[in-house]
């Protein structure tokens, strides 16, 4: 186990990078973070005791890292929680290994827009796969129907650090849906004030576990809805069937992505009327 502490003054931003055995991705992320023209931020790196060259990469850049640790952990959300606890900034953003800022001016552009008026600021992102890149935009108003089939992207969201102390830290029992649970709980149940930043914040790998293990994601979301939003559980089950792999196959989402997006948008609109229809 290795820990390094640096006496970092209080700052507006903390950038948290979580890594495990992804040395190349880690270095790309570190370079992206350190290239920001707004350099007044706290940089936290949490490595899960990698067996590749990740630790050497961290040590190479250690002079510009505020806090880092390399030790075995209990999964990605355990690592992210460690990062939150080590962070000193007012707002945290997770730029995990392999993720990068959209350009060098992201923090410079976001800095004057982010203040204590809102607890969550979210922007757009580029979803990147080996064969394509696609801009993902978000609505200015987030309804519960939005969270049925989507979520905010933690690589493009600035979260008030104290919000984790006020609500809860990420659920370490989940492997995929803990950030989804946190956002849905904060916004839909506690009416936490949020604001959309109409700018692109990050480029992230769209081939990760949340994409390849959709059944596990659906199960964890279902468990979370049962726990926090039991009145909506039946609706979620119905929507899960409509957006199942079988329906995706019918729409051939790789060949006809617009048709699939139309279906999801139609379902989201339909959900807006579900509570009215049940009354």
SERO-4910 file (N, C-alpha, C, O; in steps of 0.05 Angstrom, whole numbers):
BEGIN
 pado doro    nc1    nc2    nc3   cac1   cac2   cac3    cc1    cc2    cc3    oc1    oc2    oc3
  Unk    A     17    -24      0      0      0      0     18     25      0     37     26     15
  Unk    A     11     44    -17     25     69    -18      6     92    -16    -14     93    -31
  Unk    A     11    111      1     -5    136      3     13    160      2     35    160     14
  Unk    A      4    180    -12     19    205    -12      0    228     -7    -20    230    -21
  Unk    A      5    245     12    -11    268     18      4    293     11     28    295     14
  Unk    A    -11    313      1      1    339     -4    -17    359      9    -42    357      9
  Unk    A     -6    379     22    -22    400     34    -33    419     13    -20    438      5
  Unk    A    -57    412      4    -70    427    -17    -90    447     -5   -106    439     12
  Unk    A    -89    472    -12   -108    491     -2   -136    486    -12   -140    471    -31
  Unk    A   -156    498      1   -184    494     -7   -188    505    -35   -178    527    -42
  Unk    A   -202    490    -52   -206    498    -80   -235    493    -88   -250    479    -74
  Unk    A   -243    504   -111   -270    499   -121   -273    471   -132   -293    458   -126
  Unk    A   -253    461   -147   -256    436   -160   -237    414   -149   -214    420   -142
  Unk    A   -248    390   -147   -231    366   -143   -236    347   -166   -259    341   -172
  Unk    A   -215    339   -179   -217    319   -201   -208    293   -189   -186    290   -179
  Unk    A   -226    273   -191   -220    246   -179   -217    226   -202   -234    223   -219
  Unk    A   -194    212   -202   -189    192   -222   -186    165   -208   -169    161   -190
  Unk    A   -202    145   -216   -201    118   -205   -189    100   -227   -196    102   -250
  Unk    A   -172     82   -219   -158     65   -238   -153     38   -227   -148     34   -203
  Unk    A   -153     18   -245   -143     -9   -238   -133    -23   -263   -148    -29   -281
  Unk    A   -107    -28   -264    -94    -42   -286   -101    -30   -314   -107    -45   -333
  Unk    A   -100     -4   -315   -105     10   -341    -84     32   -344    -91     56   -345
  Unk    A    -59     25   -345    -37     44   -344    -39     64   -368    -35     88   -364
  Unk    A    -44     54   -392    -46     71   -415    -69     91   -413    -65    115   -418
  Unk    A    -92     81   -404   -115     99   -401   -110    119   -378   -118    142   -381
  Unk    A    -97    110   -357    -91    127   -334    -73    151   -343    -78    174   -336
  Unk    A    -52    144   -359    -34    166   -368    -49    186   -386    -44    210   -384
  Unk    A    -66    176   -403    -82    194   -420    -99    212   -403   -102    236   -409
  Unk    A   -112    201   -383   -129    217   -365   -112    238   -350   -120    262   -349
  Unk    A    -90    230   -339    -72    248   -324    -63    271   -342    -64    294   -334
  Unk    A    -55    265   -367    -46    285   -385    -69    305   -392    -64    329   -394
  Unk    A    -93    294   -395   -116    311   -400   -122    330   -377   -127    354   -381
  Unk    A   -121    319   -353   -126    335   -329   -105    357   -326   -112    380   -322
  Unk    A    -80    350   -329    -58    369   -325    -56    390   -348    -42    410   -345
  Unk    A    -70    385   -370    -69    404   -392    -90    426   -389    -90    445   -406
  Unk    A   -107    425   -369   -128    445   -365   -115    473   -361    -97    476   -345
  Unk    A   -126    492   -375   -116    520   -373   -123    532   -346   -109    550   -336
  Unk    A   -145    523   -335   -152    531   -307   -139    510   -289   -149    487   -287
  Unk    A   -118    517   -276   -101    498   -262   -106    498   -232    -92    484   -217
  Unk    A   -126    513   -222   -131    515   -194   -151    494   -185   -174    499   -181
  Unk    A   -141    469   -183   -158    447   -175   -142    426   -158   -118    426   -158
  Unk    A   -157    410   -144   -147    389   -127   -148    363   -144   -170    356   -154
  Unk    A   -126    349   -147   -125    325   -164   -120    300   -147    -99    298   -134
  Unk    A   -140    282   -146   -139    258   -130   -139    233   -148   -156    231   -165
  Unk    A   -120    215   -143   -118    191   -159   -120    167   -140   -104    165   -121
  Unk    A   -139    149   -145   -143    125   -129   -138    101   -146   -153     95   -165
  Unk    A   -117     87   -140   -110     62   -155   -116     38   -138   -110     38   -114
  Unk    A   -127     17   -150   -135     -6   -135   -113    -27   -131   -119    -51   -130
  Unk    A    -88    -18   -128    -66    -37   -125    -60    -51   -151    -57    -75   -151
  Unk    A    -58    -36   -172    -54    -48   -199    -28    -64   -200     -9    -58   -187
  Unk    A    -29    -85   -217     -5   -102   -221      9    -95   -247     30   -106   -253
  Unk    A     -1    -75   -262     13    -66   -286     30    -42   -279     38    -40   -256
  Unk    A     36    -25   -297     54     -3   -292     40     22   -283     51     44   -283
  Unk    A     15     20   -273     -1     43   -265     13     59   -243     14     83   -244
  Unk    A     23     45   -223     36     58   -200     60     75   -210     65     97   -200
  Unk    A     75     64   -229     98     79   -240     89    104   -254    102    125   -253
  Unk    A     66    103   -268     54    126   -281     47    147   -261     54    171   -265
  Unk    A     35    139   -239     27    158   -218     52    172   -207     52    196   -203
  Unk    A     72    156   -201     97    167   -189    111    186   -209    124    205   -200
  Unk    A    107    181   -234    119    199   -254    107    227   -253    121    247   -258
  Unk    A     81    228   -246     67    254   -245     61    263   -216     45    281   -213
  Unk    A     73    250   -197     65    254   -169     67    283   -160     52    292   -142
  Unk    A     86    299   -171     90    326   -163     65    343   -168     61    364   -156
  Unk    A     48    334   -187     25    350   -194     -1    336   -185    -23    345   -193
  Unk    A      1    316   -169    -22    302   -158    -25    309   -129     -6    307   -114
  Unk    A    -49    318   -121    -53    328    -93    -52    305    -73    -41    307    -51
  Unk    A    -65    283    -81    -66    259    -63    -69    234    -81    -84    234   -100
  Unk    A    -54    213    -74    -57    188    -88    -53    165    -69    -39    167    -49
  Unk    A    -66    143    -77    -63    118    -61    -63     95    -80    -78     95   -100
  Unk    A    -47     74    -74    -47     50    -90    -50     27    -70    -31     19    -56
  Unk    A    -74     16    -69    -80     -6    -50   -104    -21    -60   -120    -11    -75
  Unk    A   -106    -46    -51   -129    -62    -59   -155    -49    -48   -156    -40    -25
  Unk    A   -176    -49    -64   -201    -39    -56   -223    -59    -61   -218    -81    -70
  Unk    A   -248    -51    -56   -271    -69    -59   -288    -63    -83   -311    -69    -84
  Unk    A   -276    -50   -103   -290    -44   -127   -290    -15   -134   -280      2   -119
  Unk    A   -302     -8   -157   -300     19   -167   -313     39   -149   -303     62   -145
  Unk    A   -336     32   -137   -350     52   -121   -337     55    -94   -338     77    -82
  Unk    A   -324     35    -84   -307     38    -60   -284     57    -66   -278     74    -49
  Unk    A   -272     54    -89   -251     72    -97   -261    101   -101   -247    120    -92
  Unk    A   -284    104   -113   -295    131   -116   -301    144    -90   -297    168    -86
  Unk    A   -311    128    -71   -317    139    -44   -291    148    -30   -291    168    -16
  Unk    A   -270    132    -34   -244    141    -23   -236    168    -35   -226    185    -20
  Unk    A   -240    171    -60   -233    196    -73   -249    220    -62   -238    241    -58
  Unk    A   -275    215    -58   -292    236    -46   -282    245    -19   -280    269    -13
  Unk    A   -275    225     -3   -265    231     25   -238    246     24   -233    262     43
  Unk    A   -222    241      4   -196    255      2   -198    282    -11   -180    298     -8
  Unk    A   -220    287    -25   -222    312    -40   -226    336    -22   -238    335     -1
  Unk    A   -215    359    -30   -216    384    -15   -232    405    -29   -238    426    -18
  Unk    A   -240    401    -54   -255    421    -69   -284    422    -62   -295    404    -49
  Unk    A   -297    444    -70   -326    447    -65   -342    429    -83   -362    418    -75
  Unk    A   -332    424   -108   -345    407   -127   -326    386   -137   -303    391   -142
  Unk    A   -336    361   -139   -320    339   -149   -330    331   -177   -354    333   -183
  Unk    A   -311    322   -193   -318    310   -219   -301    285   -222   -277    286   -216
  Unk    A   -312    263   -232   -298    238   -235   -288    235   -264   -304    234   -282
  Unk    A   -262    235   -267   -250    231   -294   -233    205   -291   -209    207   -286
  Unk    A   -246    182   -294   -233    157   -288   -214    149   -311   -215    160   -333
  Unk    A   -197    129   -306   -175    123   -325   -187    116   -352   -206     99   -354
  Unk    A   -177    129   -372   -187    126   -400   -206    149   -408   -209    154   -432
  Unk    A   -217    163   -388   -234    186   -394   -217    211   -397   -196    213   -384
  Unk    A   -226    230   -414   -210    255   -417   -230    278   -419   -253    275   -426
  Unk    A   -220    302   -412   -235    326   -416   -237    331   -446   -220    323   -462
  Unk    A   -259    344   -454   -264    349   -483   -242    366   -495   -234    360   -518
  Unk    A   -233    386   -481   -210    401   -490   -197    414   -466   -205    410   -443
  Unk    A   -176    430   -470   -161    441   -448   -175    464   -434   -166    472   -412
  Unk    A   -197    473   -445   -210    497   -433   -236    490   -418   -251    508   -411
  Unk    A   -241    465   -413   -266    457   -400   -269    470   -373   -290    483   -368
  Unk    A   -250    468   -355   -252    480   -329   -252    510   -330   -266    523   -315
  Unk    A   -237    521   -349   -236    550   -352   -264    561   -359   -273    582   -349
  Unk    A   -278    546   -377   -305    555   -385   -326    550   -364   -345    565   -361
  Unk    A   -322    528   -349   -342    521   -329   -339    537   -303   -359    542   -289
  Unk    A   -315    546   -297   -310    559   -271   -328    582   -265   -339    583   -243
  Unk    A   -333    601   -283   -350    624   -276   -380    616   -274   -396    632   -263
  Unk    A   -388    593   -283   -416    585   -284   -423    569   -259   -447    565   -253
  Unk    A   -404    559   -244   -409    541   -222   -405    555   -195   -384    567   -190
  Unk    A   -427    554   -179   -426    567   -153   -444    552   -134   -454    531   -141
  Unk    A   -449    563   -111   -465    550    -90   -495    550    -96   -510    538    -80
  Unk    A   -503    562   -117   -532    564   -123   -544    536   -129   -567    531   -124
  Unk    A   -528    519   -141   -537    492   -149   -517    471   -137   -494    477   -133
  Unk    A   -528    447   -132   -511    426   -121   -500    407   -143   -481    393   -138
  Unk    A   -514    407   -166   -505    390   -188   -505    406   -214   -525    418   -221
  Unk    A   -483    406   -227   -480    418   -253   -472    397   -273   -452    383   -269
  Unk    A   -487    393   -294   -481    372   -313   -479    383   -342   -495    400   -350
  Unk    A   -460    372   -357   -457    381   -384   -460    357   -403   -468    336   -395
  Unk    A   -453    362   -428   -455    341   -449   -429    325   -451   -409    332   -438
  Unk    A   -429    304   -466   -405    288   -469   -404    275   -497   -423    273   -511
  Unk    A   -380    265   -503   -376    249   -527   -374    220   -519   -356    213   -504
  Unk    A   -392    204   -530   -391    175   -524   -374    162   -546   -380    163   -570
  Unk    A   -352    150   -537   -333    140   -557   -331    109   -555   -329     98   -533
  Unk    A   -332     97   -578   -328     68   -581   -306     64   -602   -298     83   -615
  Unk    A   -296     39   -605   -275     35   -626   -284     43   -654   -266     48   -670
  Unk    A   -310     43   -659   -319     49   -687   -332     76   -690   -337     84   -713
  Unk    A   -338     90   -669   -352    115   -672   -349    134   -648   -340    126   -627
  Unk    A   -358    159   -653   -360    178   -631   -387    192   -635   -394    199   -657
  Unk    A   -401    197   -613   -427    209   -615   -431    229   -592   -425    223   -569
  Unk    A   -441    252   -599   -447    273   -579   -472    265   -564   -493    261   -576
  Unk    A   -471    265   -537   -494    260   -520   -501    286   -506   -485    297   -491
  Unk    A   -525    296   -511   -535    320   -499   -556    313   -478   -567    291   -478
  Unk    A   -561    332   -460   -579    327   -438   -600    350   -436   -594    373   -444
  Unk    A   -624    344   -427   -644    364   -425   -639    383   -401   -625    376   -382
  Unk    A   -650    407   -403   -647    426   -381   -664    419   -357   -657    426   -334
  Unk    A   -686    404   -362   -703    395   -340   -702    365   -338   -705    351   -358
  Unk    A   -697    355   -314   -694    326   -310   -719    316   -295   -723    323   -271
  Unk    A   -735    300   -308   -758    288   -296   -752    259   -288   -731    248   -295
  Unk    A   -770    247   -272   -765    219   -264   -765    201   -289   -751    181   -289
  Unk    A   -780    208   -309   -781    191   -333   -753    191   -346   -746    171   -359
  Unk    A   -738    213   -344   -711    213   -355   -694    191   -342   -678    178   -356
  Unk    A   -697    187   -316   -680    167   -303   -690    138   -307   -676    119   -300
  Unk    A   -713    134   -318   -722    107   -325   -702     95   -345   -694     71   -343
  Unk    A   -695    110   -365   -679     99   -387   -652    112   -391   -638    106   -410
  Unk    A   -645    131   -374   -620    145   -377   -609    153   -350   -619    146   -329
  Unk    A   -587    169   -351   -575    179   -326   -556    202   -334   -550    206   -357
  Unk    A   -547    216   -314   -526    235   -318   -500    220   -320   -497    197   -310
  Unk    A   -481    232   -333   -455    220   -337   -435    232   -317   -430    256   -317
  Unk    A   -423    215   -299   -407    226   -278   -381    239   -289   -369    256   -275
  Unk    A   -373    232   -314   -350    245   -325   -356    274   -334   -338    289   -340
  Unk    A   -381    281   -335   -389    307   -345   -406    322   -324   -420    341   -331
  Unk    A   -404    314   -299   -421    325   -278   -404    335   -254   -387    320   -244
  Unk    A   -408    359   -246   -396    371   -223   -415    369   -199   -437    379   -201
  Unk    A   -407    355   -178   -425    349   -156   -414    363   -131   -390    361   -125
  Unk    A   -431    378   -117   -423    391    -93   -414    369    -73   -429    351    -67
  Unk    A   -389    371    -64   -378    350    -47   -394    345    -22   -397    322    -14
  Unk    A   -404    366    -10   -419    363     15   -445    348     11   -457    338     31
  Unk    A   -454    345    -14   -479    331    -19   -477    302    -11   -497    290     -2
  Unk    A   -453    290    -14   -450    262     -6   -453    259     24   -463    238     33
  Unk    A   -443    278     39   -447    277     68   -476    281     76   -486    270     96
  Unk    A   -490    298     61   -518    304     68   -536    281     60   -556    276     75
  Unk    A   -531    267     38   -548    245     29   -535    218     35   -541    206     56
  Unk    A   -518    208     18   -502    184     23   -480    182      3   -481    195    -18
  Unk    A   -461    165      9   -439    160    -10   -449    138    -29   -470    126    -25
  Unk    A   -433    132    -49   -441    112    -69   -444     84    -56   -429     76    -39
  Unk    A   -465     71    -65   -472     44    -55   -450     24    -65   -449     18    -89
  Unk    A   -434     14    -47   -412     -3    -54   -421    -32    -60   -405    -48    -68
  Unk    A   -446    -38    -55   -457    -64    -62   -463    -67    -91   -465    -89   -102
  Unk    A   -466    -44   -105   -472    -45   -134   -446    -44   -149   -425    -34   -140
  Unk    A   -447    -54   -174   -424    -54   -192   -427    -33   -214   -407    -24   -225
  Unk    A   -452    -25   -220   -456     -7   -243   -474     17   -236   -468     39   -245
  Unk    A   -495     13   -220   -516     33   -218   -514     52   -195   -534     67   -190
  Unk    A   -493     53   -181   -492     70   -157   -493    100   -163   -506    115   -149
  Unk    A   -480    108   -185   -481    137   -192   -509    143   -202   -520    165   -196
  Unk    A   -522    125   -217   -550    129   -225   -567    132   -200   -584    150   -200
  Unk    A   -564    115   -180   -580    116   -156   -576    143   -142   -596    155   -133
  Unk    A   -552    152   -140   -546    177   -126   -560    200   -140   -573    216   -127
  Unk    A   -558    202   -167   -570    224   -181   -601    223   -179   -614    243   -174
  Unk    A   -612    199   -184   -642    197   -183   -652    204   -155   -672    218   -152
  Unk    A   -639    194   -134   -647    199   -107   -645    229   -100   -663    241    -89
  Unk    A   -622    241   -108   -618    269   -101   -637    288   -115   -648    306   -103
  Unk    A   -642    283   -141   -658    301   -157   -687    296   -155   -703    314   -152
  Unk    A   -695    270   -156   -724    264   -157   -737    261   -130   -761    266   -127
  Unk    A   -721    255   -109   -733    251    -83   -727    275    -64   -744    283    -48
  Unk    A   -704    287    -67   -696    309    -50   -696    336    -64   -689    356    -51
  Unk    A   -704    337    -89   -705    362   -104   -680    379   -101   -681    403    -98
  Unk    A   -657    366   -102   -632    380   -101   -630    398   -126   -635    389   -148
  Unk    A   -622    423   -122   -621    441   -145   -599    434   -164   -576    428   -156
  Unk    A   -605    434   -190   -586    426   -211   -587    445   -234   -607    461   -237
  Unk    A   -567    445   -250   -567    462   -274   -551    449   -297   -530    437   -292
  Unk    A   -562    452   -321   -548    441   -344   -528    462   -355   -535    485   -358
  Unk    A   -504    453   -360   -483    469   -373   -484    462   -402   -477    440   -410
  Unk    A   -490    481   -419   -492    476   -448   -464    476   -460   -458    493   -477
  Unk    A   -448    457   -452   -421    454   -463   -413    425   -460   -423    411   -443
  Unk    A   -395    417   -477   -385    389   -476   -362    387   -456   -343    402   -458
  Unk    A   -365    369   -437   -346    367   -415   -325    345   -420   -301    349   -414
  Unk    A   -333    321   -430   -315    299   -430   -318    281   -455   -338    283   -469
  Unk    A   -298    264   -459   -300    242   -478   -295    217   -462   -275    214   -448
  Unk    A   -314    198   -464   -311    174   -447   -316    149   -464   -330    149   -484
  Unk    A   -304    127   -454   -306    101   -467   -334     89   -463   -342     84   -440
  Unk    A   -348     85   -485   -375     75   -483   -377     44   -485   -398     33   -491
  Unk    A   -354     31   -481   -354      2   -483   -349    -11   -456   -341    -34   -454
  Unk    A   -354      4   -434   -349     -6   -408   -370    -24   -397   -388    -33   -412
  Unk    A   -369    -31   -371   -386    -51   -359   -416    -43   -360   -433    -60   -363
  Unk    A   -422    -17   -358   -450     -9   -358   -463    -14   -385   -488    -15   -386
  Unk    A   -447    -16   -406   -458    -22   -433   -459    -52   -438   -478    -62   -449
  Unk    A   -438    -66   -430   -435    -95   -436   -451   -112   -417   -457   -135   -423
  Unk    A   -459   -102   -394   -474   -118   -374   -501   -104   -368   -506    -96   -345
  Unk    A   -517   -101   -389   -542    -86   -386   -561   -100   -368   -577    -87   -354
  Unk    A   -561   -127   -366   -579   -141   -348   -573   -135   -319   -591   -131   -303
  Unk    A   -547   -134   -312   -539   -127   -285   -547    -98   -279   -556    -92   -257
  Unk    A   -543    -80   -298   -551    -52   -294   -581    -50   -288   -589    -36   -270
  Unk    A   -597    -65   -304   -626    -64   -300   -634    -75   -273   -652    -64   -260
  Unk    A   -620    -96   -264   -626   -108   -238   -620    -89   -215   -636    -85   -197
  Unk    A   -596    -76   -217   -589    -57   -196   -607    -33   -195   -614    -23   -174
  Unk    A   -615    -23   -219   -634     -1   -219   -661     -9   -208   -674      6   -193
  Unk    A   -670    -33   -214   -695    -44   -203   -693    -45   -173   -712    -37   -159
  Unk    A   -671    -55   -162   -668    -57   -133   -669    -29   -120   -680    -25    -99
  Unk    A   -656    -10   -134   -656     18   -123   -684     30   -124   -691     44   -105
  Unk    A   -698     26   -145   -726     37   -147   -743     24   -126   -760     38   -114
  Unk    A   -740     -2   -121   -756    -15   -101   -750     -3    -73   -768     -1    -56
  Unk    A   -725      5    -69   -717     15    -43   -726     44    -39   -736     52    -18
  Unk    A   -722     61    -60   -726     90    -56   -752    100    -69   -764    119    -59
  Unk    A   -762     86    -90   -786     95   -104   -806     72   -108   -812     65   -131
  Unk    A   -815     59    -87   -831     34    -90   -857     39   -106   -867     20   -118
  Unk    A   -868     63   -105   -893     68   -120   -889     66   -150   -908     63   -165
  Unk    A   -864     68   -159   -858     68   -188   -846     41   -197   -838     38   -220
  Unk    A   -845     21   -180   -832     -4   -187   -846    -18   -210   -833    -27   -228
  Unk    A   -873    -20   -209   -887    -33   -231   -883    -20   -258   -879    -33   -278
  Unk    A   -882      7   -258   -877     21   -282   -849     15   -293   -845     12   -317
  Unk    A   -830     13   -275   -803      8   -283   -801    -20   -296   -787    -24   -316
  Unk    A   -814    -39   -285   -814    -66   -296   -826    -66   -324   -815    -79   -342
  Unk    A   -848    -52   -328   -860    -50   -355   -841    -37   -374   -838    -47   -397
  Unk    A   -828    -15   -366   -809     -2   -384   -785    -19   -390   -774    -18   -412
  Unk    A   -776    -34   -370   -753    -52   -374   -759    -72   -396   -741    -79   -412
  Unk    A   -784    -82   -397   -792   -101   -418   -791    -87   -445   -783    -99   -465
  Unk    A   -801    -63   -446   -802    -48   -471   -774    -42   -482   -770    -40   -506
  Unk    A   -755    -39   -464   -728    -32   -472   -709    -55   -469   -684    -52   -467
  Unk    A   -719    -79   -470   -703   -103   -466   -686   -108   -491   -689    -95   -511
  Unk    A   -668   -128   -488   -650   -135   -510   -666   -144   -534   -658   -139   -557
  Unk    A   -688   -158   -529   -704   -168   -552   -715   -145   -568   -715   -146   -593
  Unk    A   -725   -124   -555   -735   -101   -569   -713    -87   -584   -716    -77   -606
  Unk    A   -689    -85   -571   -666    -73   -584   -659    -89   -610   -652    -77   -630
  Unk    A   -661   -115   -608   -655   -131   -632   -675   -126   -654   -668   -124   -678
  Unk    A   -700   -122   -647   -721   -116   -667   -715    -90   -681   -718    -88   -705
  Unk    A   -705    -70   -665   -699    -44   -677   -671    -43   -689   -663    -23   -700
  Unk    A   -655    -65   -686   -628    -66   -697   -613    -41   -691   -606    -26   -709
  Unk    A   -608    -36   -665   -598    -10   -656   -571     -3   -669   -565     21   -672
  Unk    A   -556    -23   -678   -531    -16   -691   -536     -5   -719   -521     13   -728
  Unk    A   -556    -16   -732   -562     -7   -760   -581     17   -760   -579     34   -778
  Unk    A   -599     18   -741   -619     39   -741   -619     54   -713   -640     53   -699
  Unk    A   -598     67   -706   -597     81   -680   -618    102   -677   -627    107   -654
  Unk    A   -626    115   -699   -646    136   -697   -673    125   -689   -688    137   -673
  Unk    A   -679    101   -699   -704     88   -692   -705     81   -663   -725     83   -650
  Unk    A   -682     71   -653   -680     63   -625   -683     88   -607   -697     87   -586
  Unk    A   -670    110   -614   -672    135   -599   -701    145   -599   -710    156   -579
  Unk    A   -714    142   -622   -742    151   -624   -759    135   -605   -776    147   -591
  Unk    A   -755    109   -604   -771     92   -586   -766    101   -556   -785    103   -541
  Unk    A   -741    105   -549   -735    112   -521   -747    139   -514   -758    143   -492
  Unk    A   -746    158   -533   -758    184   -528   -788    183   -526   -800    196   -510
  Unk    A   -800    165   -542   -829    162   -541   -837    150   -514   -857    158   -502
  Unk    A   -822    130   -505   -827    118   -479   -825    139   -456   -842    140   -438
  Unk    A   -805    156   -458   -801    177   -438   -825    196   -437   -834    204   -416
  Unk    A   -834    204   -461   -858    221   -463   -882    207   -451   -898    220   -437
  Unk    A   -885    182   -458   -908    167   -448   -908    166   -417   -929    168   -405
  Unk    A   -885    163   -406   -883    161   -377   -892    187   -363   -900    186   -340
  Unk    A   -889    209   -377   -898    234   -365   -928    234   -359   -937    248   -341
  Unk    A   -943    217   -374   -972    216   -371   -982    193   -353  -1005    191   -347
  Unk    A   -963    175   -346   -971    151   -330   -984    159   -304  -1005    148   -298
  Unk    A   -972    177   -288   -985    184   -263  -1013    196   -267  -1031    191   -251
  Unk    A  -1017    212   -289  -1043    224   -294  -1063    203   -302  -1087    204   -294
  Unk    A  -1054    183   -317  -1073    162   -326  -1081    145   -303  -1103    134   -303
  Unk    A  -1064    142   -282  -1071    124   -260  -1089    138   -239  -1102    124   -223
  Unk    A  -1091    165   -241  -1108    179   -222  -1138    176   -229  -1155    186   -215
***
